[in-house]
Amino acid sequence: MNGDEQLLNRRVYGADHDNPNPGLLPHRTYAELVGGPLDGLLLDIHGWWTEEVDGGVALSTEPSRWPGGRALYDPHPGEPCMPGPGVSCRVYYCGDTP
């Protein structure tokens, strides 16, 4: 399997576990979640403003310091999101909150 095929097989955060195709849709924009309990998942950020992504995200997850809490992800300064469909940026795990 080449790199493009592996990317297309990645799961999207919040996708239904029973979905036979839980991966990327060609017309959507995604951020890659790096580190923490959601490492490797993609977050659908299609339609988000740049400021919304730059402010970081708090995502509900069971496998965290506080079960049922939220995993926090922030972009690195100087690592901007690129416009367009596909994986446009990365957000990095920075902690948990209840």
C-alpha positions in Angstrom: 0.0 0.0 0.0 1.5 3.4 -1.0 1.3 6.6 1.0 -1.7 7.9 -0.8 -3.6 4.7 -0.2 -2.7 4.8 3.5 -3.9 8.4 3.8 -7.2 7.5 2.1 -7.8 4.7 4.6 -7.4 6.9 7.7 -10.3 7.4 10.1 -12.1 10.7 10.6 -12.8 11.8 14.2 -16.5 11.4 15.0 -17.1 9.1 12.0 -19.6 6.3 12.8 -17.7 3.1 13.6 -20.1 1.1 11.5 -19.5 3.3 8.5 -17.9 1.2 5.7 -16.0 4.2 4.4 -15.0 6.3 7.5 -12.1 8.0 5.7 -11.4 11.1 3.7 -13.9 12.6 1.3 -12.3 14.3 -1.6 -14.1 17.6 -1.3 -13.5 18.1 2.5 -10.6 19.7 4.5 -9.0 17.9 7.4 -6.5 18.5 10.2 -4.3 15.6 11.3 -4.4 15.0 15.1 -0.9 14.3 16.4 -0.1 12.7 19.7 -2.4 11.9 22.6 -5.4 9.6 22.7 -6.6 10.6 19.2 -3.2 10.3 17.5 -3.5 9.6 13.8 -7.2 10.5 13.4 -8.3 13.3 11.1 -10.6 16.2 12.1 -13.0 17.5 9.5 -12.4 21.3 9.5 -14.2 22.0 6.3 -15.9 25.4 6.5 -13.9 26.4 9.6 -12.4 29.9 9.7 -8.6 30.1 10.1 -9.1 31.7 13.6 -11.1 28.7 14.7 -8.3 26.2 13.9 -5.7 28.6 15.3 -7.5 28.7 18.6 -7.1 25.0 19.1 -9.8 22.3 19.7 -11.1 20.4 22.7 -12.4 17.0 21.4 -14.5 14.6 23.5 -12.9 11.2 24.0 -13.1 8.3 26.4 -9.4 7.3 26.4 -8.1 10.4 28.2 -6.9 11.3 31.7 -10.6 11.9 32.6 -12.9 9.3 30.9 -15.5 11.3 29.1 -13.3 14.4 29.1 -11.7 16.2 26.3 -8.4 16.0 24.6 -6.9 19.4 23.8 -5.1 20.0 20.4 -3.3 23.2 19.3 -1.5 24.1 16.1 2.2 24.9 16.3 3.1 28.6 15.8 4.5 29.1 12.3 2.8 26.0 10.9 -0.2 27.4 9.0 -3.1 25.5 7.5 -3.0 25.4 3.8 -6.2 26.1 1.9 -8.0 23.5 -0.1 -9.3 20.0 0.2 -7.4 17.2 1.8 -5.2 17.3 4.9 -4.3 20.9 5.2 -2.6 21.1 8.7 -1.7 19.3 11.9 -2.8 20.0 15.4 -0.8 18.7 18.3 -1.9 17.2 21.6 -1.3 19.5 24.5 -3.3 17.9 27.4 -6.7 16.9 28.7 -9.5 18.5 30.6 -12.5 17.1 32.4 
